[in-house]
């Protein structure tokens, strides 16, 4: 029975790690698109991607704060 609990705990940790990885990849991809667009003079795309990066960053901070408050 304790083995089953350990496996469930490991899978939730693995899913959390996967989620954080996908989240950080999304930020880095959008940042790369913004830099590339700015380099080639596509201002609208650069501004849109900068907004997306900003929103994702603020959302990450809000989720981190809420998770730390809810955990205590």
C-alpha positions, 0 to 999 in steps of 0.5 A, spaced: 500 500 500 505 504 501 508 503 494 502 505 491 502 512 495 509 513 493 508 512 485 502 517 486 507 522 489 512 521 484 507 522 478 504 528 481 512 531 482 513 529 475 507 532 472 509 539 476 516 538 473 513 537 466 508 543 467 514 548 469 518 546 463 513 547 458 511 554 461 518 556 461 519 554 454 513 558 452 516 564 455 523 563 451 520 561 445 515 568 445 521 572 447 525 569 441 520 570 436 520 578 439 527 579 438 527 576 431 521 580 429 524 586 432 531 585 428 527 584 422 522 590 423 516 587 424 514 591 430 507 589 431 509 582 432 515 584 436 510 588 441 505 582 441 510 577 443 513 582 448 506 583 451 505 575 451 512 574 455 510 580 460 503 576 461 506 569 462 511 572 467 506 576 471 501 570 471 507 566 473 509 570 479 501 570 481 501 563 481 507 562 485 504 567 490 497 564 491 501 557 491 505 559 497 499 563 501 495 557 500 500 552 502 500 555 509 
